[in-house]
Amino acid sequence: MPTQWRVFLSVDRDSTFGDVSAVDPYAIYAPGGKGLVPWGSTEWADAYYWLIDAERPGDRPVLARAEDGAWHRYDMSTSEFLYRVLADADFSPFGIARYGLGTTFDPGSGDPADRRPR
């Protein structure tokens, strides 16, 4: 994700499109400031960010943008947020447990020819 963050920051600072930001009403985090750092996304176009404020280094709420563009703030750890996404059927609009997808894991053999993750 550091590479994605650098790309987002570069685009956010590009004045070609004026003051428009891809994460409006926020901005992408630049060292020493306040803004968003992307850390995850889904195949449904949901996007997950940390809100970083250099003046409050221990405070990193999760900001999530749903497919419809609506922002949601969660004052919880990233691990709790992910747990809720995966296991809490009532965690709307991001919870996937309500879909009954079940859990799957197919470990690879570790052989590079296998091409499956270990």
C-alpha positions, 0 to 999 in steps of 0.5 A: 500500500505505500506505493498506492499512497504515493500515487494517491498523494501525487494525484491529490497534489496535481493541480490539473483539475483544480482543488478537486480531491479523489477523497473529497472532503478529505485530502491524502495524508502528507507527512506533517499534516492531516489526511487519509492513507489508503490501506484496503479496498474491496471488489465492490468498490469500498475503500478503507483509509486511516485518518492520520493527524501529525498532531495526534500520532496515536489516533488513527480512526478508520474511514471507509467509503462505500460504493455509493461514495458515502463516508463512514468513520469508525473510532476502533482499531483496524483489527476490530474493523476487519473483524466486524466486516468479516463476522458481523452480519449487521455491520452495515454497509460493509459487513459481508457475513450477511451474504453467507459466503462461508470461509475457505482456505486452500493452502499451497504446498510451498512448491514454487511450481504450485503457484498457490499461496502458502 
